[in-house]
Amino acid sequence: MSQDPKTNRDGEQGPVPVRSGRFYNENGLWYVTTREGKPIGPFNTREEAEDALIAFLEFIQSASPEMLVSFFKQFLGDTAGVDS
């Protein structure tokens, strides 16, 4: 899953946007941070955290709009950025 942060992703054009690392290790356990700033974890290895991010992104891409609204209301704890 690791990609050089200085290159465009598939389908991207133009200047490469600034990207921050989503993975971090705290007390020997791995976490991934969503764009919303919410941690997902803990995981025993970085690879497990990477797999979790892939699963999270696949869910986001495949879920119905209604499911996403419900999910983000619960995930974020409010309706910030969520149209209902």
Backbone hydrogen bonds, N-H to C=O, Kabsch-Sander energy under -0.5 kcal/mol:
donor,donor_aa,acceptor,acceptor_aa,energy
7,T,4,D,-1.8
12,E,9,R,-2.3
24,Y,31,Y,-2.1
26,E,29,L,-3.0
29,L,26,E,-1.7
30,W,43,F,-3.2
31,Y,24,Y,-2.5
32,V,40,I,-2.2
33,T,22,R,-2.3
34,T,38,K,-2.5
37,G,34,T,-2.0
40,I,32,V,-2.8
43,F,30,W,-2.1
49,A,45,T,-1.6
50,E,46,R,-2.7
51,D,47,E,-2.4
52,A,48,E,-2.1
53,L,49,A,-2.1
54,I,50,E,-2.2
55,A,51,D,-2.3
56,F,52,A,-2.5
57,L,53,L,-2.8
58,E,54,I,-2.5
59,F,55,A,-2.2
60,I,56,F,-2.4
61,Q,57,L,-2.2
62,S,58,E,-1.6
63,A,59,F,-2.1
68,L,64,S,-2.4
69,V,65,P,-2.3
70,S,66,E,-2.2
71,F,67,M,-2.9
72,F,68,L,-3.0
73,K,69,V,-2.1
74,Q,70,S,-1.8
75,F,71,F,-3.6
76,L,72,F,-2.7
77,G,73,K,-0.9
82,V,79,T,-2.5
83,D,81,G,-0.5
